[in-house]
Amino acid sequence: MIERRRVAVYLLVTFGFTWSLHGVVWATGGLEGAEIGPGLPVSLPIILVSMFGPAFGHLAARVVTREGWDDLRLGFRGPVRAWVVAWPGLAAAAFVGALAYFAVFPDAFDPSFPVLVDQLAAIGDEVPLDVTAVAIAQIASALVLAPFINAVPAFGEEFGWRGYLQWKLRPLGWRPMVLWTGLIWGVWHWPLIALGYNYGTGYPGAPWTGMAAFLVFATAVGAVLAWVTEATGSVFPASLGHGVVNAVAGVGVLAVATGTDTPLLGPTSVGLLGVVGFVALAWLVARRPPEPAEPVASAGSP
């Protein structure tokens, strides 16, 4: 049976907190509006804080409904395959999506990395002779270092989506739970998409087509994160996986030829072609959901 009151409290706080902060971003001039320092828009810290809306929703639902604290799903444990799916698996899926985009639009690929050259020029750095080496270093950092940094704000989301809502909707069955959690997660992002965060604002049918495209991305990635959460009984693999996705989702942009950018399609992972790797991985893991692991209450639990 669905615990409707707890789900309602969770969603009310989660959406209320996050969408209120997104409203502040809109009121202060949007993504490129007021600055708190040179080149640092006020929107950046606000968006980072807004990522913790699902975590606050989780805590609020437990307090308001007096649910207790025995199944927080905080802890590190196996199986190892779940961590492999969460890290190299999701990273590989992102690269598959970028390759799919360039396979469909081969003229969009530029191995001279013009976007990276422009980025270096914009910050006043001398463009090195071997831009490829710089690109490889950036990609390596996105694969190895950035996932752990990104996992911190990603935990603000995963402690709510996979640590709470997933289990409240689990009585619906595996596939309905994955679908509803993914759709809700995607809708939660809609104000930012309307502001141009993921796709910009100049694509056909903006912002509605971007909102629809993001639902595909959120459902596919959400299925994988739901799988690793069920396999481990912990939200930390999902937090790492979410951090991986945020780190590598945009690496394909480095090789986009000038003037060929089509954000609604790719090569970022939120594009309709860029997402194909996540869709394939979701199909592979979610067609046979794991036996739900016992929840891990705290980092010190066995």
N, C-alpha and C positions, 0 to 999 in steps of 0.2 A: 504494500500500500504506500502511495506517495504521501509524505508528511507535508501537506500543503501549507500549513502555517509556517513551518520552518523554511520551506522553499520561498514563500512570499516575503518573509523578513529578509532572507538572504538577498533576493533580487532587488528589493526596495532599497536596501542600504548600498549594495554594490553599484547599481545604476545611479542612484541619487548622488552618491559621493563622486563618482567618476564623471558623470555628465555635468555636474555642477562645476567641476574644475575645467572641463572642456568649454563650458560657457564663459569662464574667466578668460581662457585663451582667446575665444572669439571677441570678447569685450575689450581686450587689450590690443587688438589689431591683428589677430590671427597668428599663424605660425611664424611669420616674419615681422611681427609687430614690435611693441616696446622692447627695449633691451635693458638688461641689468648689468651689462658690461660690453666692451667692444666685441662685436660678433657673437654675443651670447643673448639670444632672445629670451624673454621672460617665459615663453611657452615651454622651453626645454625642461626646467625643473618642475613646472606644473604638470607636464605630461608624465614625468617620472613618478611624481607623487600619486598621480591618478591611477597608476598601475596597481596600487595597493588597495583599490576599491574592493576587489573580490576578497582580499584577506580581511578587511574590516567587515564585510558582509558576513563572512564565515564566523568571526568572533561575535558579531552582534546577534546572529541567529542563535548561537549557543547561549548567550547571556539572556536574551529576551525570552526564549522558550525553555530555559533551564535544562538544557540538554545534557550538560556534563562535558567532561574533557577526556574521556577515556579512549577516543579513537581519532586523535589528531593526525595520525599518519605521518609523523615526523621521525625519521630514522634512516640509516644507511644500511642496505642489505641487498642481496642478490634477488633473482638469478642474474648472472653476468650478462646473459643475452639481452636482458631488458636495458642494461646500461649501454650495450653495444648499439641497440636500436636507437636509444636516445641521443647518442653522440655521433659516432661515425655514420650510423644509418641515416639520420636526419640530414647530416651534412652532405652525404652522397646524394640524397634525394634532391637537395637544393641545386647541386651541380647538374644533375640530370635535367632538371627543369630549364636551366640556362642553356644547356646543349640543345634541348628540344626547340627553344626559341630561335637559336642561331641556325638550326637545321632548316627551319621553316623560312627564316629570313637571313640567308647567308650574307647578303650585302650589308647587313647591320653589324657584322663582326669586323672589328678593326684591331689587329694584333699589336698596333702601336700604342694602345691604351690611351686614346685622346682624353678621356675623362680624367684619368690620373694626371696627365700632363697639365690639364687646366687646373686641377686641384693644387698641384705643386706651385704653379705660377701664381695662383690667387693668394697663397700665403707667403709669397715672396721668396720661395726656395728656388735655387738653381735646378733646372731640370737635368737629371743625370743622363749620361750617354746611354746607360742600360736601364731604360724604364721597365723592361721586363723583370729585372731583378727586384725592383721596388714593388712591382705588382705581386710577384711571388711572395715577397716578405709580408705584404699586407694580407694576402690570402692565408699564409701560414699563421699569422697572428689571429685571423678570424677563426681558424680551425682549432687553435691550441689555447690561446690566452683569452680571447674575447668571450667564449662561452661561459667561463667561470665568472667573469665580471658581470655579464648580462644576466646570469642566473640569479643575482641578488634582487633586482627589480622584478624579474620574471617570477620569483617566488611569491611576490605580492599578488600575482594573478593565479598561479597554480595552487596556492594554499586554499583559494576559493573554488576555482573551477574544478580541478581534479581532486582536491582535498575535501571538498564538501558537496558541491552540486552534483558531481558525478554519482556519488553514493546515494544521494537522495532520489535521483532519477533511475537508479539501477533496477528497482522493481519493474520498470517498464520493459526490461529486457535489454540485452547488449546493444543491438543495432538501434532501437529507438533512443536509448540513452545517449549513444554516440551522436546521433543526428540532432537531438534537441540541445545537447550541451554545445555542440559545434555551432548551431544556428544562434543560440543565445550569446555565445562568446563573440560571434561575428557581429551581431547587432550592437553589442556593447561598444564596438569600435566605430560605429557609424558617424558620430559627430566629428571625430578626427578625420575620417575619410571625406566628409563634406567640407572640411577645412583644407583639404589637399594633402594630408599627411602621407598617404601611401601611393597615390596615383597622380598627384598634382590636381589641376583643375581644368586643363585644356583638352581632355580626352572626350571622345563622342559620348553623349548621354550623361555627362557628369552632373551630379555625383551619383546618380542612381545606378548606372552600370558598374561603377566602382564598388558600391555597396553590395551589389549582387555578386560580383566577382570575389569579393572578400569572404562571402559566405562559403564559397567553394574551398578557399584556402583554409578557413577556420575549421571547417568540418573535417577536411582531410588531415590536417596537422593535429586537430583535437582527437581524432581516432587513434593516432599513434601515441599521443600523450596519455590517453585513457588506457591504452593497452599496457604501457610500461608502468602505469600507476597500479593497475590491477595485478600485474605480475609481481610487483614488489611490496605492495601495501604501504608505499611511501610516496610523498609528493616530491622528493628531491630528484629522482630521475626525470620527472616531467619538468621540473624547474631548470635542470641542466639542458634538457632537450629544447625547451623554449628559448634558453639562452643561445643554443647552437643556431636555431632558426633565425633569431634576430641578428646573429653575428654574420651569417653567410648568405642571407637572403638577397643581399644586394651586390655580391661580388661580380656578377655577370655584367653589371652596369659599367665596370671599368673598361670593358672591351667593346662598348657600343660605339659605332661610328657616329660622328657628329651629324646631327640632324635626322637621325633615324629612330629616335626614341619613341616607343609605343608602350607606355606604362601599363595600359590595361591588359596587354598581352604578355609582356615580359621585358627584359630577361629576369627581373626580380621575381622572387618566389610567389608574390601575391598576384602576378599576372596569370591570365587564363592558360597560357602555354608554360609559364614558369612553374606552375603548381603541379604539373603532371607527375613529377617525381614523388611528390608527397601523396598524390592520389594512388600511385602504384604501391608505395610502401604501406599506406593505410589498408589497401586491399590485401596485401600479403599478410599483415599481422592481424588485422581485425576480422578476417574470415574465420579465424579460429581463436576466439577470446580465451585468455588464460583463466585458470581457476583463481578466483579472487584470493589474494594473500591476506593473512590476518593483518589488521591495521597495526601500525607501529605508533604508539602513543607519544613517545619522546625519543630523543637522540640516545638516551641511555637504555632503551628497551632492548630486549634480546631479539 
